[in-house]
Amino acid sequence: MKKASKQYTVQLDPDFVKKIDKMAKKLGLSRSMMMRNLMISGYDDAKLLDDFGLFSALKLGQKVMKKIKEGLVSGKLALDKEGNLKLNE
């Protein structure tokens, strides 16, 4: 037996909704069905990335980039002529 669907509200950019509508029309789907399909496939992709540990790697990379940016802004780090990071003392 199929579970009853429940309605949720999301806010989207109107230009993005136009793209969804265009794709849905091309495929003969309603906007609702198109969005449902996109969300399910997006979740499946995200789950696969998480299963491979890529989300953790991405989070680590974001932390490293944040620290590098902070170091550059504060002057603790600098880039040399070749584009390599150097520690300012």
Contacts in CASP RR format, 6 or more apart in sequence:
PFRMAT RR
TARGET T0000
AUTHOR 0000-0000-0000
METHOD contacts of the structure
MODEL  1
MKKASKQYTVQLDPDFVKKIDKMAKKLGLSRSMMMRNLMISGYDDAKLLD
DFGLFSALKLGQKVMKKIKEGLVSGKLALDKEGNLKLNE
12 20 0 8 1.000
17 31 0 8 1.000
20 31 0 8 1.000
20 34 0 8 1.000
20 35 0 8 1.000
20 38 0 8 1.000
21 31 0 8 1.000
21 34 0 8 1.000
23 34 0 8 1.000
24 30 0 8 1.000
24 31 0 8 1.000
24 33 0 8 1.000
24 34 0 8 1.000
27 34 0 8 1.000
29 37 0 8 1.000
46 55 0 8 1.000
49 55 0 8 1.000
68 77 0 8 1.000
68 85 0 8 1.000
70 76 0 8 1.000
71 77 0 8 1.000
72 78 0 8 1.000
72 79 0 8 1.000
75 88 0 8 1.000
76 87 0 8 1.000
76 88 0 8 1.000
77 85 0 8 1.000
77 86 0 8 1.000
77 87 0 8 1.000
77 88 0 8 1.000
78 85 0 8 1.000
78 86 0 8 1.000
78 88 0 8 1.000
79 85 0 8 1.000
79 86 0 8 1.000
80 86 0 8 1.000
END
